[in-house]
Structure formats: C-alpha cells, structure tokens
Amino acid sequence: MHHLSENDRKMRTSNTNESLTNMIKYFIGIALVAAPKAYSEVGFIAGILGLLFVGLLSLSACYFLIKARNRYKKHRIIDFSDLGKVCYGPSMQIFCQVLLITASASFCMA
C-alpha cells in the first residue's frame, strides 16, 4: 500500500461546494458551446433527451468516482487510469489510458 505524502494530501483539499462549482462550470461551458449546433441538427425533443442521457451518465460517473475515492483513500489515484488499476487491475489501467487518448484525439478532431 502507498502512503500519501504531504503533496498528495494537498491535492485532495477541495470541499464539496468547490467541487460542485467546478462541475457546474464545466457542464455549462460545454453546453454553451455545443448545444445550439446539436439542437439545430437533431431538434428540440431529441436534444433534451440527449441532454438527459448525458446528464445521467455524468452523474453515475461522478458517483463512481466519489465512491472509489472514498474506498481507496490509501492509494495514490491521480487520474482515471490509476483508478482503473486500483479497482480492476493493471489491464484496466491500460484500457483506461487508451480510452483517455482516444477521447482526447476525438476532442481535437471535433
């Protein structure tokens, strides 16, 4: 098991309100950029359904991250690949790294 250094403890100092504010800023920023084009392509009803679907996925992902972080406090978890390794083993770490690279490349192409 890894013991957390002073720097690692400092990384985890945001409280609930700060975390929620950052998440809201993130979602609002994405919505302001992407929503008008998406709604013009698919229509209002499909846009709302898509928004609800993505919201539920995001909420479940946040819930998973919070539960995993609380369960594995003694492990050094910096990103998704570290979380995958702690939860599911080294093969999941590689899968998560590939997934993050693919998502970043998709974002750059968009």
Secondary structure, DSSP 4 states (H G I P E B T S, - for coil): -PPP-HHHHHHT---HHHHHHHHHHHHHHHHHHHHHHHHHHH-HHHHHHHHHHHHHHHHHHHHHHHHHHHHTTTS---SHHHHHHHHH-HHHHHHHHHHHHHHHHHHHH-
